[in-house]
Amino acid sequence: MSKKIVVLGAGTGGTIVSNNLRRHLPADWEITVIDRDDHHIYQPGLLFVPFGMQKPGTLVKSRKKYLMPGVTFVMDEITHIDPEKREVKTTNHRFPYDFLVISTGCRVSPEENDGLMDAWGKNAFSFYFLDAAIQLQKRLKEFNGGKLVMNIAELPFKCPVAPIEFVFLADWYLKNRGIRDKSQIELVTPLPMAFTKPKAAAVFTESAREKNIRITTSFELNMVNGKEKYIESVQGDKVSYDTLVIVPTTVGDSVISNSGMDDGIGYVPTHQNTLKALKHEGIYVLGDATNVPTSKAGSVAHYEADVVVFNIMAEIHGVKPEEIYDGHSTCFIVYSKGTSSLIDFNYKIEPLPGQYPMPKLGPFSLLKETKMNWYGKLGFEALYWNVLLAGRHLGAPPTLVMAGKHVG
């Protein structure tokens, strides 16, 4: 009798896990991936769309195309997960499983923020999904000065460096158009500092100061007033704007909550080192669907995918899953068209300066703005489609490597 692995979501994590498991397992293991559509979006590219640095059409490809032969792709809406029966229901089918991998991601929900829908597309915009990024591009083209505010509605949110990159790129873009002196740029965040990690936050704050970008911290969004053009915090502070760019409230996939498996805000309680679901056997969780205390970013899904594959293979061979994952995350931070910085960190170790991935040789510099890092950021797109999604190793282990980092 065949054994079954069901993967929910064919984004970065789900695709890598499916392809890797297919490579490792004999044919009597069926691998089924379920997603609601066949549009795989290269999410790091969304940030470039508003600045005219990326054509929107190049960011979307077929999910099915990037799954190996021997992996079944089902396009359907997932309606319920039953961990007791070990079964997933979709609108049209039922799928029993021996192992379930939840990689359903998370979604931005502008409708969760008071007043935002009234201002949406008029003077409030986002770049976190494709249509919104295209709309924002049009708005920035028409922008002739005034106050540009980048706001993060609440925690957690996807890709914690993206809002910082946005304000840095906005500075570059407005300078390029000769209207920077007529513009103010402000980053408004619920975090107590510019980023989640103090050392990196200090570096970003200094860069923002040099670029004359204001950072307002500990601002928890209460409402958006599109008529009078301001945002208001829970504490009653107001920040006025001419154009608002926002990361709306981010929630986990509704199927997680509807199945009674969430932590209260739509994410699955997950062991932060093994990536097993804490309350259920035979279930692994990765990427944005987890509640582990690391970034909701593509690199995290990639590193976690390796750990999930390792631990499922261990369980199949009757061995206990190992506590491998350490919260590892690697992110390029774009400063301008032509320069970028890079950070590499985990749960316990903050981003440190140094060379990456090879000590002394690099070629990339950590916590430093360089042209080489920019080429790394650009080159990553081809690597993503052709190497990463296939589950091929780049030689980078899923855990943080200290070699090449300067401590102290």
N, C-alpha and C positions, 0 to 999 in steps of 0.2 A: 504494500500500500504506500502511495506517495505521501511524503511529508510536506507541510506547507508553511511558507513564510509569506506574510502579507505586509507590505510596506505602504503606509498612508502618506501620500504626498510625494511628488516627483520633482522637488526642487533640488537644491545643491546636495543636501544630506541624503535624501531618499534615493537619488540617482546614484551617488557614489556607493552607498551601502548595497543597493540591488546589484550593481555591476560587479562589485567585489565579492559578494556572496556567490554570485553565479560562477565566478571564476574558481572559487574554492570548493563548491559543493557538487556532488554527483547529480546526474539527471533525475534521479528519483525525488529530489527536492524541488518542489514547484515554488517559483518566486513570482508573486503577483504585486504589481504596483498600481495603486488607485489614485487618480487625481481628477478634479472636476473639469479641467480643460487640457488642451495640448499646447499651451504657451509657456515655454520655459524662458524666463526673463533674466538677462544678465544684470543683476541689480546694481553693482557698482557703477555701471554706465549711466544710471538714471541721473546722477548728480551732474553729469556733463551736458545733458540735454538742454537745460535752461540757458546755458552759456554758449550754445551753438557749437559745442566741441564734439558732439556725437550725434549721428543721425539716428532717430528713434527706431527706424525699421531694422537696424542691424542688431538691436538688443534682444529681439524675440526670435526664438527658434522652436522647432517641434520637440516636445519632451520625449516622444516615442523614439525619435531619431537617435537620441543619446543613450538609449537603453540597449544593452547587449542582446543578441539573439538568445532565446532561452529565458528571457524575462518577459512575462505577460503584462502588457499595459492595458488597464481598464479605465475608460473615461466615464466617470459616473460621480454622483454626489454621495459622499459618505454621510449616512444619517445616524448611525449608532454603533458604539463599541460595547460589546458584552464580555468583560474579562472573565466572568465565571464560566460562561459557555465557550469561551475562546472563539468568538465569532464577530465578524464585522458585517454590518448591514449597509447596503447602498440603496439608492432609489429603486434599482432593478434587480439586485442580486443579494446573496448571502455568501460570505467567505469564511469558512472555518480556518483556524490557524494553529500551528504549533508554536511559532514565534511571531510576534507582532512588533513592527518598528513604526513608531509614531514620529513622523517628520512633517507635520501639517503646517509648520511655520506660524506666523502671526499676521494680523492684518491691521492696517491703520483705519480707524473709525471716526471720521470727522463729525459724524452725527452725535457722537458722545460728548462733544464740547459745546457748551451753551453759546448760542449765537453764531457759531462758525458757519453753519450751512447758509445763513442769510448773507454772509459776506463772501462765501465760496465762489471763486471765479470772477468776483468783482474787485475786491481789494485784498482777499486772502487766498493764498496759493500753497502748493506743496510740490515736492519732487519725488515723493515716496512711491508713486505709481505712475505708469507711463502717460496716461491722459493728462494727469496733473502737471507732470514735468513739461509736456508740450505747451500747455496753457501758460505756465510760468515763463517759458521762453519768449512767448509773445509779449507778456507783460514787461519783462526786462528790456526787450527791444524798445518798448514805448516809454520806459522809465527815463525821465529827464532831470533827475535830481529829487531831493526830498529824503524822507526817512524810511530806510529799509530795515525791518525788524525780522530776525529769525528767532522763532519761539519753539521751545520743546514743551508740549502740553503737560506730560507727566511721565513718570518712570513706571515700568521699563519701556525702552523704545529701541527700534532697530538701529544698528550701526552708530554707536555713540560718537564716532568722529565725524560723521557726515555733516551735522550742523556747523561744526568748526570749519570743515572744508568749504561749506557753502559761503560763510562770511569771508573767508580768505579769498575765494574765487570771485566773490562779488566785488571785493576791493580791487582785485586785478582787472576785472571786467569794466568797472566804472572808470578806472584810471585810463584804460585803453580807449574808452569812448570820450575821454576828456571831461567827464562830469563828476569826478570823485570829489572835487572841492565843493560841489553843490549838493553833496549827498552825505547822509549820516548812516552808519551801519551799526546795528546793535544786536548782540546775541543775548536772549533772555532764557534762562535755564532754571529748572527746579533743583539742579544740583548745587551744592554749596561752593562749587568751583567750576572752572571751565570744562573739566573732564573728570571721570570717575577716579583716576589715579593721581595723587598729589604731584609727583615729580613731572609727569607729562603735562598736567594742568598748568604748572608753573611755566613750562616752556611755551605752551600755547598762549598763555596770558601775556607773556612778554612779547610774543609775535603780534598778538592782537593790539597791544599798546603801540608798538612800532607802526602798525598799519592804521592807527587811530580808529580802532573798532572797540566800541564800548561793550563790556560784559556785565550783565545784571544777573546775579546768582540768587538761589533760594526763592525763586518766583514760581509759586504753584498756581497754575492757570485756573481761574474761576469762570471767566467768560470772555467772549470776543464781542466787541461792539463795532460792527461794520459801518453803521451809519455815522457814528462820531469818530470812527477810526482810532480805537484804543483797545488794549487788552487789560484785563483787571485780574489781580491775584486774589487768592483766598483771603489774604490779609488786607485787601483793599487798595493795594498799590496799583497805579495805572501807568502804562507805557503807551504813548501815542505812536502812530505809524502812518505812512502813506501807502506802503505796500507791506503786507504781512506774509511771511513765508513760515509755515508751521509744520511741525511733526505732530499730527493729531494723536489723541489717545490711542494706544496700541493694545490690542487684546489677542488672546489665543483663539484658535479656531473654535467656532461654536459647538462642533461635535464633541469636543472634550468636555465642555460644561454640560451639554445635553446628556452626556453619558455618565455624568456624576463622577468624573475622574479628575476634576480640576482643583486648583488651590484657591479658588475664589475669584481669580481674574483670568481664568481660561488657560492656565499653563499646567502641565502635568508634574506633580511632585516626583522628582527624579534624584537618584543617588548621585551626588556630584562627582564621584570618581569612577563608578562602574557604568553609569548611565542607564541602570535598570529603573523601571518604574518602582517607586517605593512601596506601593500598596498591592501590586499585582505581579504574579509570576508570568514568565514568558513574554514580558513586554519591555522593550527598550525605547528610549526617547532621545531625540537629538535635535540640534539646531534651535530655532526660535520657539519650538513647542515645549522646551524644558523650563523648569524654574531654577536652574542652577545659576549661581552668582557670577556669571561671566557675560561678556558682550553678546548681544544678539547680532552676530556678524557672520559673513560667509566663511571666513577662515575657521571660525569655531565649529561650524557645521562640518567642515572638511576634516578637521582634527578629530572631532567626535565620531565621525563615520568610521574612521580606522579603529577606534576603541570598540564601537558597537559590533563591528564585524569580528574583531578578535574575541570579544566576550560571547557572542552567539556561537562561534566555532568552538570555544572552550566548553560551553554548556552542551553542545551536540556531542562532544567527546567525553562528556561526563565529568568535566572539571569545573570548579567554581569560577565564576567571573572574577576578573582581577580589578583592583582599584588603580587603574592606570591614568585616567584623565585628570589633569591638574589645572584645568581652566585656561589652557593655552589659547592665545589669540594673537594674530599678526595683522596689522593694518597699515596701509599706506595712507598718509594724510597729504592731500594735494594743497599746495600753498598758492600756486599760480599756474598758468599754462606754461609748463616747462620746468617746474620745480615741485618736489614732494619730499615729505619726511616719512619715517617708518618707525613703528613701535612694535615691540614683541614682549608679551608679558603673560602672567598666569594668575591664579587665585591669590597667591602669596607674594609673588615677585613683581614689582612695578616695572614699567618700561625703563630701561637703562640705556645710556649711550654705548656705542661700540660698532662693530661691523657684523653684517649678516649676509648670507647664512654661514660664511666661512670666516673664522678668526683671522684678523689682519688683512685678508684678501677682499672680504665683502662679497660682491661688489657694492652692496648697499650699506648706507650709513644709518644707524639708529639715532632717533631723536635729533636729526639734523636735516636741514633743508638742502637737497642736492638735485642736480640734473639727472644723475644716475638713477636716483629713486623714482624720478618721473618716468624714465624709460621702463623701469620695473613695473610701475603702475600700468603703463600702456601695454606692455608685453604680457601682462597677466591675463588679459582678455582671451588671447589666442590659446594660452596655456589652460585656461578654464574650460573652454569648449573641447579642446583636443586631447588634453591629458588628465586633468583633475576629475572631470565628470566620469571618465572611463574607469576611475578608481586606480589609475596607475600612480605609482609612488614617485615623488619628486626627490626622494631621499631625505625629506624632512620628517622627523619623527613627530607623532602627535603631541609630545610633551615638550616643554620649554628646554632649550639647551643654553647653558650658561657660557659656553666657550665663545670668546669674542666680545663679551659684554664687560664694561668697566664698572666695577662695584666700588662704591665709596664716594 
